[in-house]
Amino acid sequence: MPAPDQTPKDPLHGLTLARMLEDLVDFYGWAGLAERIALRCFADQPSINSSLKMLRKTPWARAKVESLYLYTLREERRRGR
């Protein structure tokens, strides 16, 4: 068991799905997000609530959102933003 003062190795630890989705929408916009992840909830009358509802029920789609979030985070850090 890790010591209490150690941070977890999971970069998504403590992040909610809602926060990830909001950050991705802020960065890419709904259209850009729909281009990167082909989901109807991102392309057809998108909203945070409807997208969260779908993502919570669909593990493979959630995994794609998490993957894109991590990729975007790494790219932003690499570019120094």
N, C-alpha and C positions, 0 to 999 in steps of 0.2 A: 504494500500500500504506500503511495507516495506521501511525502511529508506535507503537512497542511500548507506550508508556505510556498510550495512549488506550484507553478502555473500548469494547467493541463496542456497537453501537446495538441489537442484538437483545436484548430483555428476557429472552428464554429462554436466552441464552448461559450455559452452565455448569450449567444445571438438568437433572437427569435426569427422564425420564418417571415413574420411580418416585417421586421427590420431589414432582412436581406432583400425582400421583394421591394420595399420602399426605396432602398439604396439603388437597386438595379433600375427601377423606373426613373429615379432621379438622374442616373448616369446615362442610360440608353434611351429613355422614353418608351412608351408602350410599343410603338412601331419597331424600334430597334430591338426590343426584347422579343417581340414576335418573330423577327427575322432570325434571331439567334436560337430561339427555342420555339418550335412550331406547335403552339397550343392555341386552341380557339379562344380560351379565356384571356389571352394576351392580345388577340387580334380583333375580336368581335365584341364591341361594347365593354372594354376592359375596366375593371375596378379592382382595388386591393381586396375588398371583401370576397368578391366572387372568385378571384384567383386563389386566395387563401383556402377557401372552401374546397376548391378542386385539388389544390396541391396537397392538402392534408389527407385526402382520400386516395391519392395516386402516388405511391412511393417512387416510381420511376421518374415521374415529372418533378417531384421534389428533389430528387437526386440531381437532375439536370440543373435546376435552379441553384442548388448548393454548389455544384461544380462551376457554373458560370460566375457565381459570386466569388469563389476562391480564385478563379482565373483573373477576374477583374481586379481583385484586391492585390494579387501578385504583380499585375501589370502596372497598377497605380504606384506601388512601392518601387518597382523597378525604374519607373519614369520620374520618381521623386515628387509625386503630387501629394 
